[in-house]
Amino acid sequence: MNVDLDKAYWIGLLVSVVLPVLVGLVTTRVTNSGLKGVLLLALSTLNGFLVELGAPGPDYDFQTAVVLSLVAFGTGVLAHFGLWKPAGVSTKAQEVGSKATTPTAV
């Protein structure tokens, strides 16, 4: 089996895996999980459309961009619950965001 995907698709897949950590960095632990999900969906959609824009070829395919967005969102959710959360990376990413907004005691 020979998988021959363009570089843009591989970069998009890598970004999809890292997106949950990015969401953790820009949100805090008290942020509603629904809002985090919407943010992940928005970033995944942006990722899918940018990957299709960066893919080589003469035409931009809207349907492919939608499919890439769905794959990016699914990959992000799976990476969060299967990799980042069990490894503690999600918690650490949110602690980084909360340190920046929480005043320290004197």
Rosetta blueprint (number, residue, H / E / L):
1 M L
2 N L
3 V L
4 D L
5 L L
6 D L
7 K H
8 A H
9 Y H
10 W H
11 I H
12 G H
13 L H
14 L H
15 V H
16 S H
17 V H
18 V H
19 L H
20 P H
21 V H
22 L H
23 V H
24 G H
25 L H
26 V H
27 T L
28 T L
29 R L
30 V L
31 T L
32 N L
33 S H
34 G H
35 L H
36 K H
37 G H
38 V H
39 L H
40 L H
41 L H
42 A H
43 L H
44 S H
45 T H
46 L H
47 N H
48 G H
49 F H
50 L H
51 V H
52 E H
53 L H
54 G H
55 A L
56 P L
57 G L
58 P L
59 D L
60 Y L
61 D L
62 F H
63 Q H
64 T H
65 A H
66 V H
67 V H
68 L H
69 S H
70 L H
71 V H
72 A H
73 F H
74 G H
75 T H
76 G H
77 V H
78 L H
79 A H
80 H H
81 F H
82 G H
83 L H
84 W H
85 K H
86 P H
87 A H
88 G L
89 V H
90 S H
91 T H
92 K H
93 A H
94 Q H
95 E H
96 V H
97 G H
98 S H
99 K H
100 A H
101 T H
102 T L
103 P L
104 T L
105 A L
106 V L
